[in-house]
Amino acid sequence: MLVLTRKPGEALMIGDDIEITIVSVSGDQVKIGIDAPKHVDIHRKEIYLQIGDENKSASAGIENLAGLLKLPPK
């Protein structure tokens, strides 16, 4: 893990097209701004994990996708 020190108004770059800016710091809370292309999904980690769990639940029990889609066997 890379750990950086930044002050409000300072930023860091991820690749050529994602910029993360420290907007403010108040006590133990840090507000960040993220500037990224529209095709890049940005989620808080807890939401990202919840989405993954929901996707796993939605696909549980589908063991034979070919049978479900009625595709001819190869």
C-alpha positions as CSV (number, residue, x, y, z in Angstrom):
1,M,0.0,0.0,0.0
2,L,1.3,3.4,-0.9
3,V,0.7,6.0,1.8
4,L,0.9,9.7,0.9
5,T,0.6,12.9,2.9
6,R,-1.6,15.6,1.2
7,K,-3.0,18.9,2.4
8,P,-6.4,20.3,1.5
9,G,-6.3,21.5,-2.2
10,E,-3.5,19.0,-3.1
11,A,-4.1,16.1,-5.4
12,L,-2.7,12.9,-6.7
13,M,-3.0,11.2,-10.0
14,I,-3.8,7.5,-10.8
15,G,-2.7,6.8,-14.3
16,D,-3.2,9.6,-16.8
17,D,-6.9,10.2,-16.2
18,I,-7.9,9.8,-12.6
19,E,-7.3,12.7,-10.2
20,I,-8.0,12.6,-6.4
21,T,-8.1,15.9,-4.6
22,I,-8.2,16.5,-0.9
23,V,-11.2,18.8,-0.4
24,S,-11.1,19.3,3.3
25,V,-9.9,17.7,6.6
26,S,-11.9,18.1,9.8
27,G,-11.0,16.1,12.8
28,D,-10.9,12.4,11.7
29,Q,-12.9,13.1,8.6
30,V,-11.4,13.6,5.2
31,K,-13.4,14.8,2.1
32,I,-12.0,13.8,-1.2
33,G,-13.0,14.7,-4.8
34,I,-12.5,12.2,-7.6
35,D,-12.2,13.3,-11.2
36,A,-12.4,10.2,-13.5
37,P,-13.8,9.3,-16.9
38,K,-17.5,8.3,-16.9
39,H,-16.7,4.7,-17.8
40,V,-14.8,4.2,-14.5
41,D,-17.1,3.0,-11.7
42,I,-16.5,4.6,-8.3
43,H,-18.0,3.2,-5.2
44,R,-17.3,3.3,-1.4
45,K,-15.7,0.0,-0.5
46,E,-18.7,-1.2,1.5
47,I,-21.0,-0.6,-1.4
48,Y,-18.6,-2.3,-3.8
49,L,-18.6,-5.4,-1.6
50,Q,-22.4,-5.3,-1.3
51,I,-22.7,-5.2,-5.0
52,G,-20.4,-8.2,-5.3
53,D,-22.4,-10.2,-2.7
54,E,-25.7,-9.4,-4.5
55,N,-24.2,-10.5,-7.8
56,K,-23.1,-13.8,-6.3
57,S,-26.6,-14.3,-4.7
58,A,-28.3,-13.6,-8.0
59,S,-26.2,-16.2,-9.8
60,A,-26.4,-18.8,-7.1
61,G,-28.1,-22.0,-8.4
62,I,-27.4,-21.4,-12.0
63,E,-25.1,-24.4,-12.7
64,N,-26.1,-25.2,-16.2
65,L,-26.3,-22.0,-18.2
66,A,-26.5,-23.9,-21.5
67,G,-29.6,-25.7,-20.2
68,L,-31.1,-22.5,-19.0
69,L,-30.6,-20.8,-22.3
70,K,-31.5,-24.0,-24.2
71,L,-28.3,-24.0,-26.1
72,P,-27.3,-27.1,-28.1
73,P,-24.4,-29.0,-26.5
74,K,-21.0,-28.8,-28.3
